[in-house]
Amino acid sequence: MRAAQITRFGDWQAVKVADVPVPVPRASEVLVRVAASSINSVDVSHREGQLKILTGRRIPQGLGIDLVGTVESVGTAVRGFSPGERVWGIRAGASGMKNETGLTADFAVVDARRLSRAPESLGDVEAASLVVGGYTALRALKDVARLQPGERVLIRGGTGGVGSAAIQIAAALGARVAVLASASTDRIVRDLGAIDFFDYSTATPASVGKVDVLMDTVGTGLLSWRRTLAPNGRMVGVAFDSLAGLASIGVSSVFASRRIQTFAGQPPAGSLEALGEFLDANGIRGLVHAIYPIEEIAEAHRVFSAGRVRGKIVITAAS
């Protein structure tokens, strides 16, 4: 089968497609015939070697942390999944990235706890564009920030995979959505449900005004943008440009009353099922920038790294 790999740490040219054996599921795992996967920021960090302290230096290593597909077979201890069922899943964390195959492949194995049935309202490509971004946005806004109807929320970075999902999810939760993004994306974010738009190149915390919730998908200037929070405001950061970004969270938790919250790691059990139900119930759609077959994944990484991607780049795999 075909599998996307990095054969060295570096730029997009380090990405190759290898012919590898179909993985065999362990007792608690499900073998999935992959229809689509997507490129996430963590894939770029992985490819560039920024995660070597977690993944180790042994290569090749597989790429891809999400998938949509159909169950091919199940491990001996798996209950609740049967061959032919359409599923989606996430395999995040360093342990998965150390493998020679990730989830961008013709077939992939995923722990059954990290899978759920895919949302019925979305096709494979659109579902792949929403599995990571949708999970991240829903957890940040609903579970961590506890966004309430009528509150004003600012989404900083509204046209990426997470931000474009967050706009729609926040609107579905009854919030008044403000977005900070590139001036050229004004129409895009308004079509997704934003009420207020601010050009990131000219906006300041003062010009944006007070917000009840700030969801940051950019990772820079966290302490500065925290000033937009109203009394009892909540801020959730889901991206970090550097160790300085992580340090900002630590500083806020020790020295400030308005702590910057975050989360990481594998989705808790049941999260993807809840996400699928939420997307189906609220008619939320994926924003897809481009679709590439797995053979062209290196080019897809080049486009992703060049920036100005609106939504997600999706990789299609087995036919």
C-alpha positions as CSV (number, residue, x, y, z in Angstrom):
1,M,0.0,0.0,0.0
2,R,1.0,3.7,-0.3
3,A,1.9,5.7,2.8
4,A,3.1,9.3,3.1
5,Q,6.5,9.4,5.0
6,I,9.3,11.8,5.8
7,T,12.7,10.3,4.8
8,R,14.6,13.1,6.5
9,F,13.7,16.2,8.5
10,G,13.3,19.3,6.4
11,D,11.2,21.2,3.9
12,W,8.4,19.8,1.8
13,Q,10.8,17.9,-0.4
14,A,11.4,15.6,2.5
15,V,7.9,14.1,2.0
16,K,7.7,10.9,-0.1
17,V,5.2,8.2,-0.8
18,A,6.5,4.7,0.0
19,D,5.2,1.2,-0.7
20,V,4.8,-0.5,2.7
21,P,2.9,-3.5,4.0
22,V,-0.7,-3.1,5.2
23,P,-0.6,-2.7,9.0
24,V,-2.1,-5.4,11.1
25,P,-4.4,-4.2,13.9
26,R,-3.6,-5.1,17.5
27,A,-6.3,-6.3,19.8
28,S,-7.7,-2.8,20.6
29,E,-7.2,-1.4,17.1
30,V,-9.2,-1.0,13.9
31,L,-7.8,-1.2,10.4
32,V,-9.3,1.5,8.3
33,R,-9.3,1.8,4.5
34,V,-8.6,5.5,4.3
35,A,-10.6,7.7,1.9
36,A,-9.2,11.1,3.0
37,S,-6.9,12.7,5.4
38,S,-5.7,16.3,5.9
39,I,-2.6,18.3,6.5
40,N,-2.3,19.9,10.0
41,S,0.2,22.3,11.4
42,V,1.6,19.5,13.6
43,D,2.5,17.6,10.4
44,V,4.7,20.5,9.3
45,S,6.3,20.7,12.8
46,H,6.9,16.9,12.6
47,R,8.3,17.1,9.1
48,E,10.7,20.0,10.0
49,G,12.1,18.1,13.0
50,Q,10.7,20.3,15.6
51,L,9.2,17.3,17.4
52,K,12.3,15.1,17.4
53,I,12.6,15.3,21.2
54,L,9.2,13.4,21.2
55,T,9.3,11.3,18.1
56,G,13.0,10.4,18.1
57,R,15.4,10.7,15.1
58,R,14.8,7.3,13.5
59,I,13.3,7.6,10.0
60,P,11.3,7.0,8.0
61,Q,8.3,8.3,10.0
62,G,4.7,8.4,8.8
63,L,2.7,11.5,8.3
64,G,-1.0,12.2,9.1
65,I,-2.9,12.4,12.3
66,D,-6.5,12.2,11.0
67,L,-8.6,10.1,8.6
68,V,-12.0,9.4,7.2
69,G,-12.7,5.9,5.8
70,T,-14.3,2.6,6.2
71,V,-13.6,-0.2,8.6
72,E,-11.6,-3.0,7.0
73,S,-11.1,-5.3,10.0
74,V,-11.0,-5.1,13.8
75,G,-8.8,-6.4,16.6
76,T,-9.9,-9.2,18.8
77,A,-10.8,-6.9,21.7
78,V,-12.8,-4.3,19.7
79,R,-16.5,-4.0,20.1
80,G,-18.9,-1.6,18.4
81,F,-17.3,-1.5,14.9
82,S,-17.9,-3.7,12.0
83,P,-16.2,-4.0,8.5
84,G,-17.8,-1.6,6.0
85,E,-18.8,1.1,8.6
86,R,-17.8,4.6,7.7
87,V,-15.6,6.2,10.5
88,W,-13.4,9.1,11.2
89,G,-10.6,9.4,13.8
90,I,-7.5,11.1,15.1
91,R,-4.2,9.5,16.1
92,A,-2.3,12.3,17.7
93,G,0.7,12.2,20.0
94,A,4.3,11.3,19.7
95,S,3.8,7.5,19.9
96,G,1.9,7.5,16.6
97,M,4.3,9.8,14.9
98,K,7.2,7.5,15.5
99,N,5.6,4.8,13.3
100,E,6.6,4.2,9.7
101,T,3.0,4.8,8.7
102,G,0.7,7.6,9.8
103,L,-2.9,8.1,8.8
104,T,-2.2,9.5,5.4
105,A,-2.0,6.1,3.7
106,D,-4.2,3.7,1.9
107,F,-4.8,1.8,5.1
108,A,-4.1,2.8,8.8
109,V,-4.6,1.4,12.2
110,V,-6.3,3.5,15.0
111,D,-7.1,2.6,18.6
112,A,-10.9,2.0,18.6
113,R,-11.2,4.6,21.4
114,R,-10.0,7.3,18.9
115,L,-12.6,6.5,16.3
116,S,-16.3,7.1,15.8
117,R,-18.8,6.9,13.0
118,A,-18.4,9.7,10.6
119,P,-21.1,12.4,10.4
120,E,-23.8,11.5,7.9
121,S,-24.1,15.1,6.6
122,L,-20.6,15.3,5.3
123,G,-18.8,13.6,2.5
124,D,-15.3,12.1,2.9
125,V,-13.4,15.2,1.9
126,E,-15.4,17.6,3.9
127,A,-15.3,15.3,7.0
128,A,-11.5,15.1,6.7
129,S,-11.4,18.9,6.7
130,L,-13.3,19.1,10.0
131,V,-12.2,16.2,12.1
132,V,-9.2,17.9,13.8
133,G,-10.3,21.5,13.3
134,G,-13.8,20.8,14.4
135,Y,-12.8,18.8,17.5
136,T,-10.3,21.5,18.5
137,A,-12.8,24.3,18.0
138,L,-15.7,22.6,19.8
139,R,-13.6,21.5,22.8
140,A,-12.1,25.0,23.1
141,L,-15.3,26.9,22.9
142,K,-17.9,24.6,24.5
143,D,-15.9,22.6,27.0
144,V,-12.9,24.8,28.0
145,A,-14.2,28.4,27.5
146,R,-17.9,27.4,28.2
147,L,-19.1,29.9,25.6
148,Q,-22.7,31.0,26.3
149,P,-25.5,32.3,24.0
150,G,-25.3,36.1,23.6
151,E,-21.6,36.3,24.5
152,R,-19.1,38.0,22.2
153,V,-16.3,35.8,21.1
154,L,-13.2,36.9,19.1
155,I,-11.5,34.2,16.9
156,R,-8.0,35.2,16.1
157,G,-7.1,33.6,12.8
158,G,-10.4,32.8,11.3
159,T,-9.6,31.2,8.0
160,G,-7.5,28.2,8.9
161,G,-8.8,24.7,9.6
162,V,-9.5,25.4,13.2
163,G,-10.6,29.0,12.8
164,S,-13.1,28.4,10.0
165,A,-14.7,25.6,12.1
166,A,-14.7,27.8,15.2
167,I,-16.6,30.6,13.5
168,Q,-19.5,28.3,12.6
169,I,-19.5,26.5,16.0
170,A,-19.5,29.7,17.9
171,A,-22.4,31.0,15.8
172,A,-24.2,27.7,16.4
173,L,-23.7,28.1,20.1
174,G,-25.5,31.5,19.9
175,A,-22.5,33.8,20.3
176,R,-21.8,37.1,18.5
177,V,-18.7,36.2,16.5
178,A,-15.8,38.6,15.8
179,V,-12.9,37.6,13.6
180,L,-9.4,38.9,13.3
181,A,-7.9,37.8,9.9
182,S,-6.5,39.0,6.6
183,A,-8.4,41.8,4.9
184,S,-8.9,39.6,1.8
185,T,-10.9,37.1,3.8
186,D,-13.6,39.5,5.0
187,R,-16.3,37.9,2.8
188,I,-15.2,34.3,3.6
189,V,-15.5,34.8,7.4
190,R,-18.8,36.6,7.1
191,D,-20.2,33.8,5.0
192,L,-19.2,31.4,7.8
193,G,-21.1,33.4,10.4
194,A,-18.9,36.2,11.6
195,I,-20.7,39.5,12.5
196,D,-17.6,41.7,13.2
197,F,-14.4,41.6,11.1
198,F,-11.1,43.1,11.9
199,D,-8.0,43.3,9.6
200,Y,-5.1,41.8,11.6
201,S,-2.6,44.2,10.0
202,T,-4.2,47.2,11.5
203,A,-6.4,46.1,14.4
204,T,-5.3,46.5,18.0
205,P,-6.8,45.1,21.2
206,A,-8.3,48.6,21.9
207,S,-10.0,48.8,18.4
208,V,-11.5,45.3,18.7
209,G,-13.2,46.1,22.0
210,K,-14.0,43.8,24.9
211,V,-14.9,40.2,24.4
212,D,-16.2,37.5,26.7
213,V,-14.2,34.7,25.0
214,L,-11.0,34.9,23.0
215,M,-10.0,31.8,21.0
216,D,-6.5,32.2,19.6
217,T,-5.3,30.0,16.7
218,V,-2.2,32.2,15.8
219,G,0.1,31.8,18.8
220,T,1.8,35.2,18.9
221,G,1.2,38.1,21.2
222,L,-1.0,36.1,23.6
223,L,-0.5,38.4,26.6
224,S,-1.2,41.5,24.5
225,W,-4.5,40.2,23.0
226,R,-5.6,39.0,26.5
227,R,-6.3,42.7,27.2
228,T,-9.5,42.3,25.1
229,L,-11.1,40.1,27.8
230,A,-14.0,41.6,29.7
231,P,-14.3,40.9,33.4
232,N,-14.8,37.2,33.8
233,G,-13.5,36.7,30.2
234,R,-11.9,33.5,29.1
235,M,-9.1,32.9,26.7
236,V,-8.1,29.6,25.0
237,G,-4.9,29.2,23.0
238,V,-4.7,26.3,20.5
239,A,-1.5,27.3,18.7
240,F,1.9,28.4,19.7
241,D,4.5,30.0,17.5
242,S,7.4,29.1,19.8
243,L,8.3,28.3,23.4
244,A,7.5,32.0,24.1
245,G,3.9,31.2,23.4
246,L,3.9,28.4,25.9
247,A,5.7,30.6,28.4
248,S,2.9,33.2,28.0
249,I,0.5,30.6,29.3
250,G,2.6,29.9,32.3
251,V,3.0,33.6,33.1
252,S,-0.7,34.1,32.8
253,S,-1.5,31.2,35.2
254,V,0.9,32.5,37.9
255,F,0.6,36.3,37.7
256,A,-2.8,37.1,36.2
257,S,-6.4,36.7,37.1
258,R,-7.3,36.0,33.4
259,R,-5.5,32.8,32.7
260,I,-4.8,31.6,29.2
261,Q,-6.1,28.1,29.0
262,T,-5.1,25.4,26.6
263,F,-5.3,21.6,26.0
264,A,-3.5,19.0,24.0
265,G,-3.2,15.3,23.4
266,Q,-5.7,12.6,22.2
267,P,-9.4,13.5,22.1
268,P,-11.2,12.1,25.2
269,A,-13.4,9.1,24.5
270,G,-16.7,10.1,23.0
271,S,-15.4,13.5,21.7
272,L,-15.6,12.6,18.0
273,E,-19.0,11.1,18.3
274,A,-20.3,14.3,20.0
275,L,-18.6,16.4,17.3
276,G,-20.3,14.4,14.5
277,E,-23.7,14.9,16.2
278,F,-23.0,18.6,16.6
279,L,-22.0,19.1,13.0
280,D,-25.0,17.1,11.7
281,A,-27.4,19.0,13.9
282,N,-26.1,22.5,13.0
283,G,-25.3,22.1,9.3
284,I,-21.6,23.0,9.7
285,R,-19.5,22.7,6.6
286,G,-15.8,22.2,6.0
287,L,-13.8,24.9,4.3
288,V,-11.6,23.1,1.8
289,H,-8.7,25.0,0.2
290,A,-7.5,22.2,-2.2
291,I,-7.6,18.4,-2.7
292,Y,-4.6,16.4,-3.7
293,P,-4.2,12.6,-4.3
294,I,-1.7,10.9,-2.0
295,E,0.9,10.8,-4.8
296,E,1.0,14.6,-4.8
297,I,1.4,15.0,-1.0
298,A,4.8,16.7,-1.3
299,E,3.2,19.4,-3.5
300,A,0.4,19.7,-0.9
301,H,3.0,20.3,1.8
302,R,4.7,23.0,-0.4
303,V,1.4,24.8,-0.8
304,F,0.6,24.5,2.9
305,S,4.0,25.9,3.9
306,A,3.7,28.8,1.5
307,G,0.8,30.2,3.6
308,R,-2.5,31.9,2.7
309,V,-4.4,28.6,2.9
310,R,-8.1,29.1,3.4
311,G,-9.4,26.1,5.4
312,K,-7.9,22.7,5.0
313,I,-5.8,20.9,2.4
314,V,-7.2,17.4,2.0
315,I,-5.4,14.3,0.8
316,T,-7.3,11.5,-0.9
317,A,-6.1,7.9,-0.6
318,A,-7.6,4.5,-1.4
319,S,-10.3,4.4,-4.1
